[in-house]
Amino acid sequence: MDKNNIEVFTLTNGIRVVAEKMDVFPSVCVGMWIGTGSGAESEAENGMSHFIEHMLFKSTENRSTLQIAAEMDRLGGQVNAFTSKECTCYYAKVITEHLPRVLELLSDILLHSRLDPEEMERERGVILEEIAMAEDTPDELVFDLLSEGWFGNHPMGRPILGYADRISRITCEELRAFRKRQYQPENLVVSVVGSFDSAELRSLCEAYLGGMQHTDEPSRIPVFSQKDYRAVIKKKNIEQVHMAMCWNGASHEDDRVYPISVMCNILGGGNASRLFQRIREDMGAAYSVYCYPAAYTAMGTVSVYAGTGPAQAQLVAHTIHEEIEKIKKEGVTPNEFDMAKEQLRVSYILGMENSSSRMSTLGRNMLMKNTVKDPSEVLRKMEAVTIEDVQKATEYVFSSSYAAAAIGMGVEELYL
């Protein structure tokens, strides 16, 4: 990715557009990014960002729900959406000739959704089933509990889907008021990557999105200052114990994100990592065990996960702490450092070959930081990481207090 191939422009109403030409592909990937997620919701609003994401694929002033679905199928590519803690994204990947149609469709659902009360009642049932499905997926649910333990009462600690009792009571008026406040031109970024004509793209964006007017000030994610980390335990009659632990990490803007990523690869990032080799290969005590960093706009975390049988859950938890203490005290070897650093570099380079991944990177960066990262600078920072940097990052991460979560039987006595 060459930063010189990227153009950034602003529509007359303030909507930002970031676009990168990749003419080698006869396709284009489009994302419309809204700066709202569970982190921007009040306690009473929890789950609304995700609820609206569902509702925007229902009828608009110009299309019925069936017409939207048929148009999505007719485009022949991918059209979907997701909600996270910091943003909501509506995206599509289609062949280049369908760019005008997909921009018009996404703009229509974004600007002209009816939020019909009858459709809302039907979709409420769908979301409640989605929440129930999450309850039956303990290796995912444990991370909702971990967020609760780490972020506490901060909005980032609440589930993206919301809680079932609150979702059952949200009214159409509340949903409309939330959308009106959050879906503002200054809170919207359009990200486009692939084969397209620049002049046509500018004209299409202005035609379909230029009429969106500022009407309110969007809510932002409040400053995080929680320090009262805790363990969140959920007793559940399932075959395994799913456990997760969380420590302080680095935000997108913190250069410690690079040595922290190298450390996570060494500790639990692949088949040769320490946790995988010790807990799965040597002990045969888990099928899945891993460590990964998460970087947000103003904060970051490092998490470790393992799923194991109740009889050996205590031993697995103890072994995780043992390996963490070992990497803190003894550091890492040159061989594993070189291997983990190369994993990070290659993963980034391969990701740049994927138009969907590049669309996401550009959209997030422009939405959250109003800037475009230079890939060559990112690679330079990765390559500049030293063993000493990894050791300092390890001490920074694992010297902090930590939160923990577990789901299963016998978890009340589990040492986390």
C-alpha positions in Angstrom: 0.0 0.0 0.0 1.5 3.3 -1.2 0.2 6.3 0.7 0.5 8.3 -2.5 -2.3 6.2 -4.0 -4.6 7.3 -1.3 -6.9 10.3 -1.7 -8.9 12.0 1.1 -11.6 14.5 0.5 -14.5 16.0 2.4 -18.1 16.4 1.1 -19.8 19.7 1.4 -21.6 18.6 4.6 -18.4 17.4 6.3 -18.5 13.6 5.6 -14.9 12.4 5.1 -14.0 10.0 2.3 -10.8 8.1 2.1 -10.1 6.1 -1.1 -7.2 3.9 -2.4 -6.9 2.8 -6.0 -6.0 -0.8 -6.5 -6.6 -1.3 -10.3 -5.1 -4.8 -10.2 -8.5 -6.0 -8.9 -11.8 -5.7 -11.0 -13.6 -5.1 -7.8 -14.2 -2.4 -5.1 -14.8 -2.6 -1.4 -16.8 0.1 0.2 -17.3 0.8 3.9 -19.5 3.4 5.6 -18.2 3.9 9.2 -20.2 5.4 12.0 -18.4 6.5 15.2 -20.9 4.8 17.5 -20.7 1.4 19.3 -21.4 0.1 22.7 -18.7 2.3 24.2 -20.7 5.5 23.2 -23.9 4.2 24.8 -25.3 5.1 28.2 -26.5 2.3 30.4 -30.1 2.8 29.2 -28.9 2.8 25.6 -26.8 -0.4 25.7 -27.4 -2.4 22.6 -28.9 0.4 20.5 -26.0 0.7 18.1 -26.3 -3.0 17.3 -30.1 -2.9 17.1 -29.9 0.0 14.6 -27.4 -1.9 12.5 -30.0 -4.7 12.2 -32.9 -2.2 11.5 -31.1 -0.4 8.7 -31.4 -3.5 6.5 -35.2 -3.3 6.8 -37.4 -0.9 4.8 -36.4 2.6 3.8 -38.5 5.4 2.3 -37.5 4.1 -1.1 -37.4 0.3 -0.7 -39.2 -2.5 1.1 -37.3 -5.0 3.2 -37.7 -7.6 0.4 -36.4 -5.1 -2.2 -33.3 -4.4 -0.1 -32.6 -8.1 0.3 -33.2 -8.7 -3.5 -30.9 -5.8 -4.4 -28.2 -7.2 -2.1 -28.5 -10.5 -3.9 -28.6 -8.9 -7.3 -25.3 -7.2 -6.7 -23.7 -10.6 -6.4 -21.0 -9.6 -4.0 -21.0 -9.2 -0.2 -23.1 -6.7 1.6 -23.2 -6.8 5.4 -22.5 -4.8 8.6 -21.0 -5.2 12.1 -21.0 -3.3 15.4 -18.0 -3.1 17.7 -17.3 -1.2 20.9 -16.1 1.9 19.1 -17.9 1.9 15.7 -20.5 0.5 13.3 -19.7 -0.4 9.7 -21.9 -1.0 6.7 -19.8 -2.6 4.0 -20.0 -4.2 0.5 -17.5 -5.8 -1.9 -18.7 -5.9 -5.5 -17.4 -5.8 -9.0 -16.4 -2.3 -10.1 -19.3 -1.7 -12.5 -21.7 -2.1 -9.5 -20.1 0.7 -7.5 -22.8 3.3 -8.3 -25.5 0.8 -7.3 -23.9 -0.2 -4.1 -23.1 3.4 -3.0 -26.8 4.3 -3.6 -28.0 1.2 -1.7 -25.8 1.8 1.3 -26.6 5.5 1.3 -30.3 4.7 1.2 -30.3 2.4 4.2 -28.0 4.8 6.1 -30.0 8.0 5.5 -33.6 6.8 4.8 -34.3 3.8 7.0 -37.9 4.0 8.2 -37.3 2.2 11.6 -40.8 0.8 11.3 -42.3 -0.3 14.6 -43.7 -3.6 13.3 -40.4 -4.5 11.7 -38.7 -3.5 14.9 -40.8 -6.0 16.9 -39.8 -8.8 14.6 -36.1 -7.8 14.6 -36.2 -7.6 18.4 -36.9 -11.3 18.4 -34.0 -11.9 16.1 -31.6 -10.0 18.4 -32.9 -11.8 21.5 -32.1 -15.1 19.7 -28.6 -13.7 18.9 -28.1 -12.9 22.6 -29.3 -16.4 23.5 -26.9 -17.9 20.9 -24.1 -15.9 22.5 -25.0 -17.4 25.9 -24.6 -20.8 24.3 -21.2 -20.0 23.0 -19.0 -19.9 26.1 -15.7 -19.3 24.4 -17.1 -16.0 23.1 -19.3 -15.2 26.2 -16.2 -15.4 28.4 -14.8 -12.3 26.7 -18.0 -10.3 27.5 -17.5 -11.3 31.1 -13.8 -10.3 30.9 -14.8 -6.8 29.5 -17.1 -6.5 32.5 -14.2 -7.4 34.9 -11.7 -5.0 33.2 -13.9 -2.0 32.3 -16.3 -2.2 35.2 -19.1 0.3 34.9 -17.5 2.1 31.9 -19.6 1.7 28.7 -16.8 -0.3 27.1 -17.5 -3.0 29.7 -21.1 -3.6 28.4 -21.9 -6.2 25.8 -22.2 -5.0 22.2 -25.5 -7.0 21.8 -26.9 -5.5 24.9 -28.7 -7.3 27.7 -31.9 -9.2 26.9 -34.0 -7.5 29.5 -33.1 -4.0 28.1 -33.5 -5.1 24.5 -37.0 -6.3 25.3 -37.9 -2.8 26.5 -36.3 -0.5 23.9 -38.9 1.6 22.1 -38.9 2.7 18.5 -38.8 6.4 19.7 -35.7 5.7 21.7 -34.0 4.0 18.7 -34.9 6.9 16.4 -33.6 9.4 18.9 -30.3 7.5 19.3 -29.8 7.2 15.5 -30.6 10.9 15.0 -27.9 11.9 17.5 -25.2 9.5 16.5 -25.6 9.4 12.7 -24.1 12.8 11.9 -21.9 13.9 9.0 -18.9 14.5 11.2 -19.4 11.0 12.7 -19.3 9.3 9.3 -16.4 8.1 7.1 -16.6 6.5 3.7 -13.7 4.1 2.9 -13.2 2.8 -0.6 -10.5 0.5 -1.9 -10.2 -1.1 -5.3 -10.8 -0.2 -8.9 -12.7 3.0 -9.4 -12.7 6.3 -11.2 -11.8 9.1 -8.8 -14.0 11.8 -10.4 -17.0 9.4 -10.5 -16.5 8.4 -6.9 -16.5 12.1 -5.7 -19.6 12.8 -7.7 -21.4 9.7 -6.5 -20.6 10.3 -2.8 -21.8 13.9 -3.1 -24.9 12.9 -4.9 -25.9 10.2 -2.4 -24.5 11.4 0.9 -24.2 15.2 0.5 -27.8 15.8 1.6 -27.1 14.4 5.1 -27.4 17.4 7.5 -26.0 18.0 11.0 -28.8 18.0 13.6 -27.1 17.0 16.9 -23.9 16.4 18.7 -23.0 12.7 18.8 -22.1 11.0 22.1 -18.4 10.0 22.5 -16.7 7.3 24.5 -16.0 8.7 27.9 -12.4 8.6 29.3 -11.6 5.3 30.9 -10.2 5.5 34.4 -11.3 2.1 35.9 -8.7 0.6 38.1 -10.8 -1.8 40.3 -10.2 -4.9 38.2 -12.0 -8.1 39.3 -12.8 -11.7 38.4 -16.2 -12.4 36.9 -17.4 -16.0 37.4 -20.4 -17.6 35.7 -21.4 -21.1 36.8 -22.7 -23.0 33.8 -23.4 -26.7 33.3 -21.1 -27.3 30.3 -18.3 -29.8 29.5 -15.4 -27.3 29.7 -14.2 -24.4 31.8 -13.5 -21.4 29.6 -11.1 -18.9 31.3 -9.7 -15.6 30.2 -7.4 -13.0 31.8 -6.7 -9.4 30.8 -3.9 -6.9 31.4 -3.1 -3.4 30.4 -2.0 -3.0 26.7 -1.4 -0.1 24.3 -3.7 2.1 22.2 -3.4 2.5 18.4 -1.3 5.6 19.0 1.1 4.0 21.5 4.3 2.6 19.8 4.4 0.0 22.5 1.7 -1.8 20.5 4.5 -3.2 18.3 6.7 -4.9 21.0 3.5 -6.0 22.8 2.4 -7.7 19.6 5.7 -9.5 19.3 5.5 -10.6 23.0 1.9 -11.9 22.4 3.1 -14.0 19.5 5.8 -15.5 21.6 3.6 -16.2 24.6 0.5 -17.5 22.8 0.3 -16.4 19.1 0.9 -19.7 17.2 1.7 -23.4 17.4 5.3 -22.7 18.5 4.3 -20.3 21.2 5.0 -21.0 24.8 1.4 -21.4 26.0 0.5 -23.7 23.1 3.6 -25.9 23.5 3.3 -26.1 27.3 -0.4 -26.5 27.8 -1.5 -28.2 24.7 1.5 -30.2 23.5 3.3 -31.0 26.7 0.3 -31.3 29.1 -2.5 -32.2 26.6 -4.7 -30.0 28.8 -6.4 -27.8 26.2 -7.4 -27.8 22.6 -7.4 -24.0 22.4 -5.0 -21.6 24.3 -3.8 -18.3 23.0 -2.8 -14.7 23.8 -3.6 -11.6 21.8 -3.5 -7.8 22.0 -6.5 -5.5 21.4 -5.8 -1.8 20.6 -8.6 0.8 21.0 -8.5 4.6 20.4 -7.4 5.6 23.9 -6.5 2.3 25.6 -5.4 -1.3 25.0 -5.5 -4.7 26.5 -3.6 -8.0 26.4 -5.7 -11.1 26.9 -5.1 -14.8 27.4 -7.7 -17.5 26.8 -7.8 -21.3 27.5 -10.6 -23.9 27.4 -10.1 -27.1 29.4 -11.8 -29.7 31.5 -13.0 -28.9 35.0 -10.6 -31.3 36.6 -7.5 -29.6 35.2 -8.8 -26.0 35.1 -6.9 -25.0 38.2 -3.6 -26.5 36.8 -4.1 -24.7 33.5 -4.7 -21.3 35.2 -1.6 -21.9 37.4 0.5 -22.8 34.3 -0.6 -19.6 32.5 0.6 -17.5 35.4 3.8 -19.6 35.6 4.6 -18.9 31.9 3.9 -15.2 32.4 6.2 -15.0 35.4 8.8 -16.9 33.4 8.7 -14.5 30.4 8.8 -11.5 32.8 11.9 -12.7 34.7 13.9 -14.5 32.0 12.9 -12.6 28.9 12.8 -14.1 25.4 15.3 -16.0 23.3 16.8 -14.5 20.1 15.3 -17.4 18.1 11.7 -16.9 19.3 12.0 -13.1 19.1 13.1 -13.3 15.4 10.3 -15.8 14.6 7.6 -13.8 16.3 8.7 -10.5 14.8 8.7 -12.0 11.3 5.2 -13.4 11.9 4.0 -9.9 12.7 5.7 -8.4 9.7 4.5 -11.0 7.2 0.9 -10.9 8.6 0.8 -7.1 8.0 2.2 -7.4 4.5 -0.3 -10.1 3.5 -3.1 -8.1 5.0 -2.2 -5.2 2.7 -3.0 -7.5 -0.3 -6.6 -7.8 0.8 -8.9 -5.0 -0.3 -11.4 -5.6 2.6 -8.6 -5.5 5.2 -7.3 -2.3 3.6 -10.7 -0.7 3.5 -11.1 -1.5 7.2 -7.7 -0.1 8.1 -8.3 3.2 6.2 -11.9 3.6 7.5 -11.0 3.0 11.2 -7.9 5.3 11.1 -9.8 8.1 9.4 -12.8 7.7 11.7 -10.9 7.4 15.0 -7.8 9.5 14.3 -8.7 11.6 11.3 -5.5 10.4 9.6 -4.1 7.8 7.3 -1.2 5.6 8.5 1.8 5.3 6.1 2.4 1.5 5.7 6.1 2.0 5.2 6.2 3.8 8.6 4.3 1.0 10.3 6.7 -1.6 8.8 9.7 0.5 9.9 8.4 0.6 13.5 7.8 -3.2 13.4 11.3 -3.8 12.1 12.8 -1.4 14.7 11.5 -3.5 17.7 14.4 -5.0 19.7 14.5 -7.8 22.3 14.9 -5.0 24.9 11.7 -3.3 23.7 9.9 -6.7 24.1 11.2 -7.1 27.6 10.2 -3.6 28.6 6.7 -4.1 27.1 6.4 -7.4 28.9 7.1 -5.8 32.3 4.7 -3.0 31.5 1.9 -5.3 30.6 2.3 -7.9 33.3 3.2 -5.6 36.2 -0.3 -4.2 36.1 -3.3 -5.5 37.9 -5.5 -7.8 35.8 -9.1 -8.9 35.4 -10.3 -12.4 34.9 -13.4 -14.3 33.8 -14.4 -18.0 33.8 -17.5 -20.0 32.7 -18.2 -23.6 33.6 -18.6 -26.0 36.6 -16.4 -25.7 39.6 -15.2 -22.2 38.7 -16.0 -20.7 42.1 -12.7 -22.0 43.4 -10.7 -21.4 40.3 -7.5 -19.6 40.8 -7.3 -16.8 38.2 
